[in-house]
């Protein structure tokens, strides 16, 4: 029997608590009741805990995704002939890939309507990095967002009140009720936001390792498989890459620093791992879009757009369309810059065998590069710049990294912690490849 949970949410909560399977109509009615005030915050919280403890199957997860998706506006690009593909990362340290990836893919003939997030805790956020660009507005309303995608081919904004508003309210409850870790709830949250942008396809970067939300490969693979299954059940083309987050991505941690590195990648330079992730994820986006059938061809197309400056030009157009200063593209020195740059010396000579990304991220957080509360201000200037990577030979006293700080004394409490995050040994053990696996079904 279908439970009309808007009228009696207690029965709906108890049904899941007792291991029952919920129908799509029941879930839709419950979410609608929550948005209309017939279901209270504490009743939604109780159901979220039941879902965490008992679990949701794929059909229930699809139904929850659809209910959250249709709680607000679902964008349509009916006049846009280009395929529409986005990318989502589960979050890591130094992960600035979206900033260089989105305009590069757009330069290859794919529309990229990207709804990105802010940093919270030790992982950084794309929106915070873009807002390091003077004037860049991440809060475009839906109509303006659609216009920029049509005109430029790419736009990166934050989730607005118009798009998947149920997700915003439900996530706020999950954040304070210990229910963030539920994989079905994670999947519904990610996909409802992404699908609200009217996508044809989605590429997922599921990170695994010390610096990621998922610390072990088994959990990361489960999340990737669930995202792909549910996304495809919702009628979208979806693929996921499992990528290594046992060390930071690239050479920078911090908002303006990471934006500068992304611009370097678009200009044909940048650290090898940042470039490789950009090309690997971009190739999957081009294949999903039908631009190329083989990854080798897709990577060559992306590399050509990177070397020719086409991706950089597309990025400058996006920045201007968002009200930002496009001169940062030609002159990244226009990005905010910390007044002080303090070295972290190597305590011994040897080879860097490991770097703890989480420790470095927590230091950057303490410096003001991130936030522990959603309403907390950040300093776009501060962060960490790595001088040594895994496998680098260093001598005692040589800088392992540099702390970018507002005042020199702010660096002093963190020097030993940053130094300890670098394991210097006689040799480097075998390491995981950057792309660990690919999930398509």
Secondary structure, DSSP 4 states (H G I P E B T S, - for coil): ----TTT-HHHHHHHHHTTPPPPHHHHHHHHHHHHHTSS-HHHHHHHHHHHHHH---HHHHHHHHHHHHTTS-----TT--S-BEEEEE---SS--HHHHHHHHHHTTT-BEEEEE---BTTB--HHHHHTTSTT------HHHHHHHHHHHSEEEEEPPTTS-HHHHHHHHHHHHHT-TT-HHHHHHHHHHHHHTT--SEEEEEEEESTTSSB-SHHHHHHHHHHHHHHHHHTT-EEEEEEEE-SS-SSSEESHHHHHHHHHHHHTT-S-HHHHHHHHHHHHHHHHHHTS-SSHHHHHHHHHHHHHHTHHHHHHHHHHHHTT--THHHH-GGGS---SEEEEEE-SS-EEEEEE-HHHHHHHHHHHTSS-SSTT----TT-EEEES--TT-EE-TTSEEEEEEESSTHHHHTTHHHHHHTEEEESS------SEEEEE--
